[in-house]
């Protein structure tokens, strides 16, 4: 690979075992995201949220699976708040408003299948 080209997350993981939570660190007062796979049929994205950070309410046209890798978060789906912690997953249904907020620093994987 050309040393001037930045390696993508997908390239770093291709046929190489990695601990998911180590894909990126936390950044103060920020949300870090890194796309692992991006295909016509769907995406897998890694997120690291600093405490208090989040994603404001929005909708998506497809179901989305959230897997908490470390820390704790509040996920609100159609005005229903849910507390998630390390090792837990939840499906955010298509076309339902949802948001996420870090109760403490947390990392997650978001998987969206477009079909």
C-alpha positions as CSV (number, residue, x, y, z in Angstrom):
1,X,0.0,0.0,0.0
2,X,1.1,3.6,-0.7
3,X,2.5,5.0,2.6
4,X,0.9,8.4,1.8
5,X,-2.6,6.8,1.6
6,X,-4.5,6.6,4.9
7,X,-5.6,3.1,5.6
8,X,-9.4,2.7,6.1
9,X,-11.0,0.9,9.0
10,X,-12.2,-1.8,6.5
11,X,-8.6,-2.3,5.2
12,X,-7.3,-2.6,8.8
13,X,-9.9,-5.2,9.6
14,X,-9.7,-7.2,6.4
15,X,-8.7,-10.8,7.4
16,X,-7.2,-9.4,10.6
17,X,-8.6,-9.9,14.0
18,X,-9.1,-6.7,16.0
19,X,-10.8,-5.8,19.2
20,X,-13.8,-3.6,18.1
21,X,-13.5,-1.1,21.0
22,X,-9.9,-0.3,20.0
23,X,-10.9,1.1,16.5
24,X,-10.7,4.7,17.8
25,X,-10.4,6.5,21.0
26,X,-12.5,9.1,22.7
27,X,-12.2,12.8,21.9
28,X,-13.2,15.4,24.4
29,X,-16.7,16.9,23.8
30,X,-17.0,14.9,20.6
31,X,-18.5,12.0,18.7
32,X,-16.0,10.0,16.7
33,X,-17.3,7.8,13.9
34,X,-15.5,5.5,11.5
35,X,-17.1,3.6,8.7
36,X,-16.1,-0.1,8.7
37,X,-18.1,-1.3,5.8
38,X,-20.1,0.8,3.3
39,X,-21.9,-1.1,0.6
40,X,-25.1,-0.5,-1.5
41,X,-26.8,-3.1,0.7
42,X,-25.8,-1.5,4.1
43,X,-23.2,-0.1,6.4
44,X,-21.4,-0.9,9.6
45,X,-20.1,2.1,11.5
46,X,-18.1,2.4,14.7
47,X,-18.8,5.3,17.1
48,X,-17.1,6.6,20.3
49,X,-19.1,9.2,22.3
50,X,-17.6,11.4,25.0
51,X,-19.8,11.7,28.1
52,X,-22.8,13.9,27.5
53,X,-22.5,13.7,23.7
54,X,-25.1,12.2,21.4
55,X,-27.0,12.1,18.2
56,X,-30.1,14.3,18.0
57,X,-33.5,12.9,17.2
58,X,-33.8,11.7,13.6
59,X,-35.3,8.9,11.6
60,X,-33.9,6.4,9.1
61,X,-35.6,4.5,6.3
62,X,-34.2,1.1,7.5
63,X,-33.9,-0.8,10.8
64,X,-30.6,-0.2,12.6
65,X,-28.9,-2.5,15.1
66,X,-26.9,-0.8,17.9
67,X,-24.4,-2.9,19.8
68,X,-22.8,-1.3,22.9
69,X,-19.1,-2.2,23.2
70,X,-18.3,-0.3,26.4
71,X,-19.9,2.3,28.6
72,X,-23.5,3.3,28.9
73,X,-26.0,5.2,26.8
74,X,-29.6,6.3,26.7
75,X,-31.4,5.5,23.5
76,X,-34.8,7.1,23.0
77,X,-37.1,5.5,20.4
78,X,-40.5,7.1,19.7
79,X,-40.2,9.0,23.1
80,X,-39.4,5.9,25.1
81,X,-36.0,6.2,26.9
82,X,-34.0,3.0,27.2
83,X,-30.8,2.5,29.2
84,X,-28.2,0.3,27.4
85,X,-24.8,-0.9,28.7
86,X,-21.8,-2.9,27.5
87,X,-22.8,-6.1,25.7
88,X,-26.4,-5.1,25.0
89,X,-28.0,-4.6,21.6
90,X,-31.2,-2.9,20.4
91,X,-32.9,-2.5,17.1
92,X,-34.1,1.0,16.2
93,X,-37.1,0.4,13.9
94,X,-37.2,2.1,10.5
95,X,-39.1,5.4,10.3
96,X,-39.4,5.8,14.1
97,X,-37.7,8.8,15.6
98,X,-34.7,8.0,17.8
99,X,-31.7,9.6,19.5
100,X,-28.7,8.6,21.5
101,X,-26.9,10.2,24.4
102,X,-23.8,9.1,26.3
103,X,-24.5,8.6,30.1
104,X,-20.8,8.0,30.3
105,X,-18.2,7.6,27.6
106,X,-19.4,4.8,25.4
107,X,-18.5,3.0,22.1
108,X,-21.0,1.2,19.8
109,X,-21.3,-0.5,16.4
110,X,-24.2,0.6,14.2
111,X,-25.3,-1.8,11.6
112,X,-27.9,-0.8,9.0
113,X,-29.1,-3.1,6.3
114,X,-30.8,-1.4,3.3
115,X,-33.5,-3.8,2.2
